[in-house]
Amino acid sequence: MIGKESKNTGRVSLSEALEILEARKKERELTYEQQIALEHASKFAASKGSEQKIKKALEELGMLSQQTVLAILNTMPKSEMLLKQILAGEKKAFTDAEIKKIAAIVNPK
């Protein structure tokens, strides 16, 4: 919005974005872009409880940046190949064992 400063410019997960947009919708009418973002988040966001559990487990591993954790949470990769593509952004090479460990956290069977 022109002429307005943003209060917080940090990254958030889809479920956090969904909460923010729903709260704003109660306050005032959403812009077109916000409405589209709300529709997308409501379709693809994981439940808040499961997302927090996965986020905490990924952070406890200590091998992923906050940005990569959010990318994993927002995509919830079903295959190890997709997970490897997300992890390619890190400045670290991951072993197959580490990838399997991350995949087990994201997709417990």
Residue frames relative to the residue before (quaternion, step in Angstrom):
aa qw qx qy qz dx dy dz
M 1.0000 0.0000 0.0000 0.0000 0.00 0.00 0.00
I 0.4609 -0.7056 0.4736 0.2556 3.53 -0.82 1.02
G 0.8260 0.2452 -0.1858 0.4723 3.54 -0.96 0.92
K 0.6764 0.4359 -0.3064 0.5084 3.58 1.23 0.09
E 0.3489 -0.7247 0.5556 0.2109 3.53 -1.03 0.79
S 0.4229 -0.6761 0.5305 0.2873 3.55 -1.10 0.65
K 0.4445 -0.7106 0.4895 0.2405 3.53 -1.03 0.81
N 0.7987 0.0281 0.0383 0.5999 3.54 0.97 -0.91
T 0.1157 -0.8248 0.5522 0.0361 3.55 -0.70 1.04
G 0.3647 0.7455 -0.4860 0.2738 3.60 1.16 0.44
R 0.5394 -0.6063 0.4717 0.3449 3.55 -1.28 0.30
V 0.0863 -0.7843 0.6133 0.0367 3.54 -1.14 0.70
S 0.5257 -0.6102 0.4837 0.3425 3.54 -1.25 0.38
L 0.6965 -0.4717 0.3318 0.4269 3.56 -1.28 0.21
S 0.6747 0.4871 -0.3205 0.4525 3.60 0.90 -0.80
E 0.6277 0.5091 -0.3373 0.4829 3.60 1.09 -0.63
A 0.6280 0.5231 -0.3256 0.4753 3.59 1.05 -0.78
L 0.6218 0.5440 -0.3318 0.4554 3.57 1.03 -0.80
E 0.6556 0.5084 -0.3085 0.4653 3.59 0.93 -0.88
I 0.6564 0.5167 -0.3065 0.4564 3.58 0.93 -0.94
L 0.6943 0.4786 -0.2798 0.4589 3.57 0.86 -0.97
E 0.6385 0.5132 -0.3360 0.4649 3.60 1.00 -0.72
A 0.6383 0.5131 -0.3257 0.4725 3.59 1.04 -0.75
R 0.6638 0.4954 -0.3064 0.4691 3.59 0.97 -0.82
K 0.6131 0.5561 -0.3481 0.4402 3.57 1.07 -0.71
K 0.6428 0.5132 -0.3205 0.4698 3.59 1.10 -0.69
E 0.6681 0.5130 -0.2944 0.4514 3.58 1.11 -0.72
R 0.7947 -0.1202 0.1437 0.5774 3.56 0.87 -1.00
E 0.6550 -0.4975 0.3830 0.4204 3.55 -1.30 0.16
L 0.4206 -0.7143 0.5065 0.2372 3.56 -0.97 0.90
T 0.5002 -0.6075 0.5138 0.3417 3.53 -1.23 0.52
Y 0.7041 -0.4493 0.3282 0.4412 3.57 -1.29 0.24
E 0.6749 0.5019 -0.2944 0.4537 3.59 0.87 -0.94
Q 0.6547 0.5048 -0.3085 0.4705 3.56 1.00 -0.82
Q 0.6295 0.5339 -0.3306 0.4576 3.59 1.03 -0.77
I 0.6446 0.5037 -0.3110 0.4838 3.60 0.99 -0.86
A 0.6540 0.5080 -0.3096 0.4672 3.59 0.95 -0.87
L 0.6311 0.5306 -0.3248 0.4633 3.60 1.04 -0.77
E 0.6546 0.5051 -0.3105 0.4691 3.58 0.93 -0.87
H 0.6564 0.5067 -0.3080 0.4665 3.59 0.94 -0.87
A 0.6808 0.4927 -0.2930 0.4560 3.58 0.84 -0.97
S 0.6608 0.5051 -0.3236 0.4510 3.60 0.95 -0.77
K 0.6566 0.5045 -0.3139 0.4645 3.61 1.12 -0.57
F 0.8366 0.2905 -0.0871 0.4561 3.56 0.83 -1.01
A 0.5308 0.6429 -0.4200 0.3584 3.62 1.15 -0.19
A 0.4192 -0.6685 0.5572 0.2586 3.53 -1.12 0.78
S 0.6150 -0.5245 0.4064 0.4261 3.56 -1.21 0.28
K 0.6206 -0.5973 0.3710 0.3470 3.55 -1.06 0.84
G 0.6650 0.5226 -0.3080 0.4356 3.60 0.93 -0.86
S 0.6992 0.4487 -0.2817 0.4800 3.57 0.83 -0.93
E 0.6252 0.5391 -0.3437 0.4476 3.58 1.03 -0.70
Q 0.6560 0.5082 -0.3143 0.4611 3.59 0.92 -0.86
K 0.6377 0.5322 -0.3187 0.4566 3.58 1.02 -0.82
I 0.6732 0.4825 -0.2860 0.4819 3.58 0.94 -0.92
K 0.6424 0.5330 -0.3216 0.4470 3.58 0.95 -0.89
K 0.6612 0.5029 -0.3060 0.4651 3.58 0.91 -0.91
A 0.6636 0.5070 -0.3074 0.4562 3.59 0.93 -0.87
L 0.6597 0.4997 -0.3076 0.4695 3.60 0.99 -0.80
E 0.6585 0.5033 -0.3081 0.4670 3.58 0.99 -0.80
E 0.6371 0.5405 -0.3274 0.4414 3.59 1.07 -0.70
L 0.5537 0.5991 -0.3976 0.4201 3.59 1.18 -0.43
G 0.2725 -0.8171 0.4684 0.1968 3.57 1.14 -0.65
M 0.6342 0.5472 -0.3401 0.4274 3.60 1.16 0.29
L 0.7001 0.4451 -0.2549 0.4967 3.60 1.27 -0.07
S 0.4493 -0.6565 0.5297 0.2941 3.55 -1.11 0.69
Q 0.6588 -0.5067 0.3776 0.4083 3.56 -1.27 0.36
Q 0.6322 0.5429 -0.3242 0.4477 3.57 1.03 -0.79
T 0.6749 0.4803 -0.2957 0.4759 3.59 0.96 -0.81
V 0.6024 0.5455 -0.3529 0.4637 3.59 1.05 -0.72
L 0.6745 0.4797 -0.2978 0.4758 3.60 0.91 -0.86
A 0.6250 0.5276 -0.3437 0.4614 3.60 1.02 -0.72
I 0.6470 0.5032 -0.3152 0.4783 3.58 1.00 -0.79
L 0.6660 0.5067 -0.3031 0.4559 3.60 0.93 -0.89
N 0.6955 0.4787 -0.2795 0.4571 3.57 0.96 -0.83
T 0.7324 0.3867 -0.2448 0.5042 3.61 1.10 -0.53
M 0.0927 -0.8172 0.5543 0.1281 3.59 1.08 -0.74
P 0.0471 -0.8568 0.5130 0.0219 3.60 0.66 1.11
K 0.3490 -0.7490 0.5343 0.1778 3.54 -0.95 0.96
S 0.7618 0.3055 -0.1797 0.5423 3.60 1.12 -0.56
E 0.5831 -0.5769 0.4434 0.3614 3.53 -1.24 0.49
M 0.5873 0.5822 -0.3713 0.4222 3.60 1.11 -0.59
L 0.6668 0.4754 -0.2968 0.4913 3.58 0.93 -0.85
L 0.6200 0.5358 -0.3335 0.4662 3.57 1.03 -0.76
K 0.6391 0.5182 -0.3240 0.4669 3.59 0.97 -0.81
Q 0.6401 0.5221 -0.3283 0.4582 3.59 1.01 -0.74
I 0.6435 0.4978 -0.3195 0.4858 3.59 1.03 -0.74
L 0.6920 0.4886 -0.2711 0.4571 3.57 0.94 -0.91
A 0.5112 0.6535 -0.4214 0.3661 3.61 1.20 -0.29
G 0.5979 0.5831 -0.3485 0.4255 3.57 1.19 -0.43
E 0.5825 0.5698 -0.3673 0.4485 3.56 1.20 -0.40
K 0.4261 -0.6925 0.5166 0.2685 3.58 -1.16 0.51
K 0.5993 0.5196 -0.3421 0.5038 3.53 1.09 0.78
A 0.3550 -0.6936 0.5790 0.2400 3.53 -1.14 0.66
F 0.2412 -0.7787 0.5675 0.1153 3.56 -0.87 0.97
T 0.4136 -0.6836 0.5403 0.2638 3.55 -1.04 0.79
D 0.6529 -0.5017 0.3807 0.4208 3.56 -1.25 0.28
A 0.6247 0.5438 -0.3375 0.4474 3.58 1.06 -0.72
E 0.6575 0.4984 -0.3112 0.4717 3.61 0.98 -0.82
I 0.6434 0.5154 -0.3188 0.4678 3.58 1.00 -0.80
K 0.6468 0.5075 -0.3156 0.4737 3.58 0.99 -0.79
K 0.6334 0.5328 -0.3244 0.4579 3.58 1.05 -0.78
I 0.6618 0.4857 -0.2983 0.4869 3.60 0.98 -0.86
A 0.6443 0.5251 -0.3110 0.4608 3.59 0.97 -0.87
A 0.6422 0.5272 -0.3217 0.4541 3.59 1.03 -0.76
I 0.6363 0.5134 -0.3231 0.4767 3.58 1.11 -0.67
V 0.7033 0.4749 -0.2661 0.4572 3.58 0.89 -0.98
N 0.8073 0.1344 -0.0363 0.5735 3.58 0.97 -0.89
P 0.0363 -0.8177 0.5743 0.0153 3.61 0.33 1.15
K 0.2491 -0.7931 0.5423 0.1218 3.55 -0.96 0.87
